[in-house]
Structure formats: C-alpha cells, structure tokens
Amino acid sequence: MNYRLEPFDRADAATVLSWARSADEREAWAAISEPDPDPEIFDRWNADTDVHAFGLLADGRLAGYGEVWVDREEEEAELARLIVDPDVRDRGAGRTMVRLLSERARDLGYDDVWVRVVPSNARAIRAYAAAGFVRTTPEEESSFNESQPRAYVWMRLATISMTAPHDRAPDT
C-alpha cells in the first residue's frame, strides 16, 4: 500500500468522526464525551496555530487522521488524536501514520517527540512501540500525569535515526 500524509481536509471531518464507533472509543481517541459530536469540533481543534492536522492517504483514499502539536517553549512535539479507519486497522496503517507524523514533527524542527495514550488502548501502544516510541519511566509518567484529567501511558520517540533500516516498519 502507498501511504502519504496530506494536510487535513475539513470536508473529511464527518468521515473521521464516524471511525470512533462507540462512546468509549470517542473518549479514548480525543476525550469526546458528546454522543454525536459535530464536525465543527475540528475547527476548534485546528484553530491553534501550534496544531498541525493531517490525513493519512492509503493509495489515495483517506485512511487516518492525526495531529502534530508543537510546543516551542519546551522545544518538543506531541502526536495527538490519531485514529485509523476501522476498515484498514491491523494492516500497518497506524504504525505508518505514527512514523510519518514523527517525520513531520522533525521536519518542523522538533527531535523530541511524545505521545500519551489511554492505558487500555493496547493497539495504539503497540503501534507507537513499532514506530520507535518507548515508554517513559514510572517516575516521569507519574509526574506528567499530575496535571492531567486522567492517567496516561507516556511514550517518547527513541533518538535513533528515523531512516535507519532497522527502524523502518514495513508499509504493508
């Protein structure tokens, strides 16, 4: 499959929202508590100039959504609100999207790239690990979670080269 990231097309908002099929999935994905969120939620999310939203295209078809949040003060980026079309899950799309978003963060000048994940989201944790992220220490995680509304698993992109052959996950 041929994957690429493109700036998010707001016309795809309703499609992306439809991928989170349950209240639990909407909550885990983007802390959405409304039963039928309005696509305008993307306008609010993407109004911040430090939020860079992308659609993952697989052979030209929308297959995922994700954001790169930049924090100039901390000189770091965070990958956020990643979701993959249920029809293409478990085929490498999530891992590929994580890798491509990490590359975008680095293209924006941020080598320090983070993610936070709801602990019950084992699929996402596996995708991040396969893309080169490692879990922080329990002490760091506890400290990071102090200011959060819930406890997260915090992972940081390993400092090895994104282009090293052993770091590249297959795109299939």
Helices and strands as residue ranges (DSSP letters): E 3-7, G 10-12, H 13-19, H 23-30, H 41-45, E 51-58, E 61-71, E 76-84, G 86-88, H 93-107, E 113-117, H 122-130, E 133-135, H 138-145, E 153-157, G 165-167
